Amino acid sequence: MQNRVVITGMGIYSCIGTTLEEVRDSLYNGKSGICLDAARKELGFRSALTGKVEEPDLKAELPRSVRVFMPEEAKYAFCATRDALKDAGIDQDYLNDHIVGLLYGNDSSTVPVMKAVDVIRYQKDTSLCGSGTIFQSMNSTVTMNLGCIFKLKGINLTVSGACASGSHAIGLGSLLIQNGLQEMVVCGGAQEVNPYAVGSFDGISAFSTRENAPDKASRPFDRDRDGLVPSGGAATVILESYESAMRRGARIYGEVVGYGFSANGDHISAPNVDGPVKALEMSIERAGISKDEIGYINAHATSTHVGDANEAKALYKVFGDRPIEITSTKSQTGHEMWMAGASEVIYSMLMMKNDFIAPNLNFEHPDEDSAMLHIPAERVEKHFDVFLSNSFGFGGTNSSLIVKNIK
């Protein structure tokens, strides 16, 4: 008999809001968080588009002795986790007295590495790198920092799965709780927003160049899409066993009922159809529900030609002509990359709890693949009790999560 896994807290720091209320309103009103960053042009970028995320000033909350170890993405993750714990009704005394785990998606920490290399190359004195550099530059920087700040004593692990990192973190956290290995796990994903982190993406023409209209640039599933828009921030969800939540008298948002995963075993950057199909089918099988029960699908769709087309094919292969609303919130946020799998669970949860589906912005002309799906370009007022969220990443890693409402 496996433990049930529920979500009892959420926190987010994104380009469409830094509180649950702001994000809910942005989703409801179809507000775009995408802007033009002129500094990227000075660096030689083809595209200066990005999600607009301000780096938080944490001087009033954390001493310098802690902040010195935190790169940009760890600061976002701190804000999201602080808010998620508060939302779940968990204080430091609780964390001190219980074994709480931490699984967080992250796949880069660019600026600290770049600065350290510059010091070594040009000043030829490694002591000038600074004491915090090693901890800022490691891929596990987010979990190292969060684990120490909040004094978490359970599993402490960074999930590095490209753009599926945040989703896999939630999925793996749910497996640990289901099997009784942890009672509570802080899960999420973080993504740095600085231009250096995504310069190589720009170099392979992965980004939209629709700079004259930033809010029109991210066009998931649209025939005229011309590339993704990079974005970032952090998103945290608190997972715990149903028994733990009931014992604490916690408010429960929903239950993680399905986690499906797969690898394409194919090209390192070009996605295929069979891998996502396997993840989708596995998530549905593990959830123990019929496909007809799923009321909304938050697609991975990043606004690239091949990626969107193959996901549309996979969704149609699994769901056929069922009238399930399918959208990509990346039309509003851009691609939040390592963070996206976690943030999109929060976006979907906010929609489910408030009886609406945010519009798939800029969906003006379907192509032959997206025409097979039910993709609303305008907000839909709808009650639903089950959603599915897709996240796929470079290297062919796939994750599908299914979450069920608890009223």
Salt bridges, closest charged atoms under 4 A:
ASP25 OD1 - ARG24 NE 3.28
ASP37 OD2 - ARG40 NE 2.88
GLU54 OE2 - LYS52 NZ 3.23
GLU55 OE2 - LYS75 NZ 2.83
GLU61 OE2 - ARG82 NH1 2.54
ASP83 OD1 - ARG82 NE 2.91
ASP87 OD1 - ARG251 NH2 2.69
GLU183 OE2 - ARG247 NH2 2.69
GLU211 OE2 - LYS41 NZ 3.14
ASP222 OD2 - ARG219 NE 3.23
ASP224 OD1 - ARG223 NE 3.04
ASP224 OD2 - HIS365 ND1 3.53
GLU240 OE2 - ARG248 NH2 2.57
GLU255 OE1 - ARG4 NH2 2.87
ASP274 OD1 - LYS317 NZ 3.77
ASP292 OD1 - ARG322 NE 2.68
ASP308 OD2 - ARG225 NE 3.55
GLU325 OE2 - HIS374 NE2 3.61
GLU325 OE1 - LYS382 NZ 2.54
GLU344 OE2 - LYS330 NZ 2.73
ASP355 OD1 - HIS383 ND1 2.84
GLU364 OE1 - ARG219 NH2 2.74
ASP367 OD2 - ARG225 NH1 2.92
ASP369 OD1 - LYS313 NZ 3.17
GLU381 OE2 - ARG379 NE 2.88
ASP385 OD1 - HIS383 NE2 3.11
ASP385 OD2 - LYS407 NZ 3.63
